[in-house]
Amino acid sequence: MAIKGRTFSKISARRWLALVAAAVVLPGLAGAWREAGKGINPNYVARIKNGQTKKHEILLLFGEPQAVERTAEGVMFTYKHFVDQPTLPPKSIYKEPSGQSQTPYFLDDDKKVRLKTTKKEGTILKSTLVVRFHPGGETVMSHEYREFDGKK
């Protein structure tokens, strides 16, 4: 079999090794985005050093905060991680739904047809991280990380 004047056996082993390595590594990198939104990583919290860690490092590790509070004592970032509450067991009594409730669309306040969203049973606070910065500075003054047991 000839490829541009070369035979199949003359293609270097390095190219085959690079091709196999890319085939193994790329799926792992493509799936890494799923880990990005999975809460507050305790290993990243352990990297925070009071008086040394900068604001841009906090933003790189944890992203944009859910709440920013500016006071005379300085800026405070708050991060919260929620998990979905488990669904309730199905009811044993079956009641035929009305025709109106079976449609997957509804009219919103602007009289536009929208797709219904699935109802969740609620969310449970799993962990919080509060980072306080020095007033007028970019360094961390203090931080507090708390994990909750996940029960209401």
KANORMO-V876960 format. One record per pair of residues at least 24 apart in sequence whose C-alpha atoms are under 10 Angstrom apart, sorted by the first residue. I is the first residue (numbers start at 1). J is the second residue. D is the distance in Angstrom with one decimal. If there is no record, write none. Layout:
I_J_D, I_J_D
This chain:
36_61_10.0, 36_62_9.1, 36_63_9.5, 37_62_9.4, 37_63_9.6, 37_81_9.2, 38_81_8.0, 38_82_9.3, 38_83_9.3, 39_79_9.1, 39_80_7.8, 39_81_5.1, 39_82_7.6, 39_83_8.8, 39_126_8.4, 39_127_7.8, 39_128_9.2, 40_79_7.8, 40_80_7.7, 40_81_6.6, 40_82_9.9, 40_126_9.2, 40_127_7.0, 40_128_7.6, 40_129_7.7, 40_145_9.1, 40_147_9.5, 41_127_9.7, 42_127_9.8, 42_129_9.9, 42_145_8.4, 42_146_9.8, 42_147_9.5, 45_129_8.3, 45_143_8.8, 45_144_9.0, 45_145_7.4, 46_145_9.6, 48_131_9.4, 48_140_8.1, 48_142_9.1, 48_143_7.9, 49_139_9.3, 49_140_7.4, 49_141_8.9, 49_142_8.4, 49_143_8.7, 50_131_9.6, 50_132_9.4, 50_133_9.1, 50_134_9.9, 50_139_7.7, 50_140_5.3, 50_141_5.4, 50_142_5.4, 50_143_7.3, 51_133_8.8, 51_134_8.4, 51_138_9.4, 51_139_5.7, 51_140_5.3, 51_141_5.6, 51_142_7.8, 52_138_9.4, 52_139_6.0, 52_140_6.6, 52_141_8.6, 53_133_9.6, 53_138_8.4, 53_139_5.6, 53_140_5.7, 53_141_8.9, 53_142_10.0, 54_133_8.7, 54_137_8.9, 54_138_5.5, 54_139_4.4, 54_140_6.2, 54_141_9.8, 55_131_9.4, 55_132_9.7, 55_133_7.7, 55_137_8.8, 55_138_5.3, 55_139_6.0, 55_140_6.9, 56_138_8.0, 56_139_9.1, 57_138_9.9, 57_139_9.5, 57_140_10.0, 58_131_8.6, 58_139_9.7, 58_140_8.8, 62_129_9.7, 65_129_9.5, 65_130_9.4, 65_131_9.7, 67_130_9.5, 68_130_9.8, 68_131_9.8, 68_132_10.0, 69_132_9.3, 70_132_9.8, 70_133_9.8, 70_135_9.3, 71_135_8.4, 72_134_9.7, 72_135_6.8, 72_136_9.2, 73_132_8.6, 73_133_8.2, 73_134_7.1, 73_135_5.5, 73_136_9.0, 73_141_9.8, 74_132_6.8, 74_133_5.6, 74_134_5.3, 74_135_3.9, 74_136_6.7, 74_137_8.0, 74_138_9.7, 74_140_9.8, 74_141_8.8, 75_131_8.3, 75_132_5.9, 75_133_5.3, 75_134_7.3, 75_135_6.9, 75_136_8.4, 75_137_9.0, 75_138_9.3, 75_140_9.5, 75_141_9.7, 76_130_6.9, 76_131_5.6, 76_132_4.4, 76_133_6.2, 76_134_9.3, 76_135_9.9, 76_140_9.5, 76_141_9.7, 76_142_9.5, 76_143_9.3, 77_129_8.0, 77_130_5.7, 77_131_5.1, 77_132_6.5, 77_133_8.3, 77_143_9.3, 78_128_7.3, 78_129_5.8, 78_130_4.6, 78_131_6.5, 78_132_8.9, 78_143_9.8, 78_144_9.7, 79_127_8.3, 79_128_5.6, 79_129_5.0, 79_130_6.4, 79_131_8.5, 79_145_9.4, 80_125_7.3, 80_126_7.7, 80_127_5.9, 80_128_4.5, 80_129_6.5, 80_130_8.8, 80_145_9.9, 80_146_9.7, 81_123_9.7, 81_124_8.6, 81_125_6.1, 81_126_5.5, 81_127_5.3, 81_128_6.4, 81_129_8.9, 81_147_9.4, 82_122_9.7, 82_123_6.0, 82_124_5.4, 82_125_4.5, 82_126_5.3, 82_127_7.2, 82_128_9.1, 82_150_9.1, 83_122_8.8, 83_123_5.6, 83_124_5.3, 83_125_6.6, 83_126_6.4, 83_127_9.5, 83_150_8.1, 84_120_7.5, 84_121_7.5, 84_122_6.3, 84_123_4.6, 84_124_6.2, 84_125_9.0, 84_126_9.7, 84_150_9.7, 85_120_7.8, 85_121_5.9, 85_122_5.5, 85_123_5.2, 85_124_6.0, 85_125_9.7, 85_150_8.7, 85_151_9.1, 85_152_9.6, 86_120_8.9, 86_121_7.1, 86_122_8.5, 86_123_8.9, 86_124_9.6, 87_120_7.7, 87_121_6.1, 87_122_9.0, 88_121_7.6, 123_150_9.5, 123_152_9.6, 124_148_9.1, 124_149_9.4, 124_150_6.0, 124_151_7.2, 124_152_7.1, 125_149_8.8, 125_150_6.6, 125_151_8.6, 125_152_8.7, 126_150_5.7, 126_151_9.0
